[in-house]
Amino acid sequence: MRIEIKKLTPAHVDEYMNFFETTPHDDNIPEHTCYCECWCSADHRFETGIPSREERKAMAIEYVKSGQIQGYLAYVDDCIVGWCNANTKTECVNCIGWYRFMPQVNELEIDVNAKVKSIYCFLVAPDMKRKGIAKQLLQYACQDAKSDGYDYVEVYPEKETTDELKHFMGFVDMYKSFGFTIHAETNQKFIMRKQLKGSRG
């Protein structure tokens, strides 16, 4: 099986949206379909409540076209089978994802002198899970970040959870196997980093 990784561009918007429309999330409730619009460089905090599915879909289309959602798509036979959301940390700390899922991470001091690429989310098609898709997306994201001059790649896995819905940020063991180490922690999460500058990996 040959897996091809591509960086998300505005040209991918239609197939990106189709992937999210046709790939069931863990709770399999259509209204909960996520388009990854929560994790982007847009300063949108949903002050008036969580938008409807159609509103979130429209936002995602806008964000992909404008480059505010960034990340990587995994393909098998020209069909998208996986997604990794990765963006510059300092540009995303005001998005709704930070406020909903990482309030304690928000309280940690942000090193504005370091250029950090944050990985927020993985989504893999159900029939392609446990085939190394997430690992290949992670490897590509780290290589791309190094080429783009980032100092670190940062990730936010849960310490312990039996809730499948919280596994979208990846697993500690996967990150350790790629050279990530624990940089900080909250009650629920590890903040792990992989150093890029001065490293060979």
C-alpha positions in Angstrom: 0.0 0.0 0.0 1.5 3.3 -1.1 0.6 6.3 1.0 1.2 9.8 -0.4 1.2 12.9 1.9 0.3 16.3 0.5 0.2 19.7 2.2 -3.3 21.2 2.3 -3.8 24.0 -0.2 -6.9 25.9 -1.3 -7.0 23.6 -4.4 -7.9 20.7 -2.1 -11.0 22.3 -0.6 -13.6 20.1 -2.3 -11.9 16.8 -1.5 -11.1 18.0 2.0 -14.7 18.8 2.7 -15.8 15.5 1.1 -13.4 13.6 3.4 -15.0 15.2 6.5 -18.5 14.7 5.2 -18.0 10.9 4.5 -15.6 9.9 7.3 -17.6 9.1 10.5 -16.3 10.5 13.8 -16.1 8.3 16.8 -19.6 9.1 18.1 -21.0 8.7 14.5 -23.5 11.5 15.1 -23.9 13.5 11.8 -24.6 16.8 13.6 -21.2 16.5 15.4 -19.3 16.3 12.1 -16.1 18.3 12.7 -14.5 20.1 9.8 -11.4 21.0 11.9 -12.6 24.6 11.8 -11.9 24.9 15.6 -8.2 24.5 15.0 -7.0 27.4 12.8 -5.5 30.8 12.9 -8.9 32.5 12.9 -9.8 34.4 16.1 -13.3 32.9 16.4 -14.5 31.9 19.9 -18.2 31.2 19.2 -19.4 33.9 21.7 -23.0 33.3 20.6 -22.9 29.5 21.0 -21.6 26.7 18.8 -22.6 27.3 15.2 -24.7 24.7 13.3 -23.1 22.1 11.1 -23.9 24.1 8.0 -22.3 27.2 9.5 -19.2 25.3 10.6 -19.0 23.8 7.1 -19.1 27.3 5.5 -16.4 28.5 8.0 -14.2 25.5 7.1 -14.5 26.2 3.4 -13.5 29.8 4.0 -10.6 28.9 6.3 -9.1 26.3 3.8 -9.4 28.8 0.9 -7.7 31.5 3.0 -5.0 29.2 4.4 -6.2 29.6 8.0 -6.7 25.8 8.3 -3.3 24.2 7.6 -2.1 20.6 7.7 -1.5 17.5 5.7 -3.6 15.0 3.7 -2.8 11.3 3.4 -3.8 9.6 0.1 -4.1 6.0 -1.0 -5.0 5.4 -4.6 -5.8 9.1 -5.0 -8.3 9.0 -2.2 -7.9 10.9 1.1 -7.6 8.4 4.0 -6.2 10.7 6.7 -5.7 14.2 7.9 -3.3 16.0 10.3 -4.0 19.6 11.4 -0.7 21.5 12.0 -0.2 25.2 12.2 2.0 27.9 13.8 1.3 27.9 17.5 1.4 31.6 18.1 -1.1 32.2 15.3 -3.7 29.8 16.8 -3.8 30.4 20.5 -7.0 32.5 20.1 -9.0 29.9 18.2 -11.9 28.1 19.8 -10.0 24.8 20.0 -7.6 26.3 22.5 -10.5 27.6 24.7 -12.6 24.5 24.5 -10.0 21.8 24.8 -6.8 23.3 26.4 -7.7 25.8 29.0 -4.8 24.8 31.2 -2.4 24.8 28.3 -3.5 28.4 27.7 -2.3 29.3 31.2 1.2 28.3 30.5 3.7 30.9 29.3 4.2 30.9 25.6 7.8 31.3 24.4 7.3 34.0 21.7 11.0 33.7 20.8 10.6 30.1 19.6 9.0 29.2 16.3 6.7 26.3 17.1 4.6 24.2 14.8 1.6 22.7 16.8 -0.2 19.5 15.8 -3.8 19.6 16.9 -5.6 16.8 15.3 -5.5 13.5 13.4 -8.5 11.9 11.6 -8.1 8.6 9.8 -10.7 6.8 7.9 -12.1 3.8 9.9 -11.0 1.1 7.5 -7.4 2.6 7.4 -6.8 2.8 11.1 -3.8 0.9 12.5 -2.0 1.0 9.2 0.5 3.7 10.0 -1.3 6.6 8.5 -1.0 8.9 11.5 2.7 8.0 11.8 3.4 9.0 8.2 1.4 12.2 8.6 3.4 13.0 11.7 6.7 12.2 10.1 5.9 14.4 7.1 4.7 17.3 9.3 8.0 17.2 11.3 10.1 17.1 8.1 8.1 20.0 6.6 8.4 22.0 9.8 12.2 21.6 9.8 12.4 22.7 6.2 10.3 25.7 7.1 12.7 26.8 9.8 10.7 25.9 12.9 12.5 25.3 16.2 10.1 22.7 17.6 7.0 20.6 16.8 4.6 20.6 19.7 1.8 18.1 20.5 -0.8 17.7 23.3 -1.8 14.1 24.0 -4.1 13.2 26.9 -2.3 11.6 29.9 -4.9 9.0 30.4 -8.3 8.6 28.8 -10.8 5.9 27.9 -12.8 8.4 25.9 -12.3 7.7 22.2 -13.4 11.2 21.4 -10.2 12.6 23.1 -7.8 10.5 21.0 -7.8 12.9 18.1 -4.6 14.6 19.4 -2.6 11.4 19.2 -0.8 9.1 21.7 2.1 9.6 24.0 3.9 6.4 22.8 3.6 7.4 19.1 5.2 10.7 19.9 8.0 9.2 22.0 8.9 6.9 19.1 9.5 10.0 17.0 11.7 11.7 19.5 9.2 13.9 21.3 9.9 14.6 25.0 7.7 16.1 27.7 8.1 19.8 27.8 5.3 20.7 30.3 2.1 19.2 31.6 -1.3 20.1 32.9 -3.7 17.9 35.0 -5.0 16.2 31.8 -2.4 16.7 29.1 1.3 16.4 28.3 2.8 19.1 26.2 5.5 17.3 24.2 8.1 18.7 21.9 10.5 17.5 19.2 13.5 19.8 18.7 14.2 20.5 15.1 17.0 23.0 14.9 20.3 21.3 15.4 18.7 17.8 15.2 19.3 15.2 12.4 15.8 13.6 12.6 
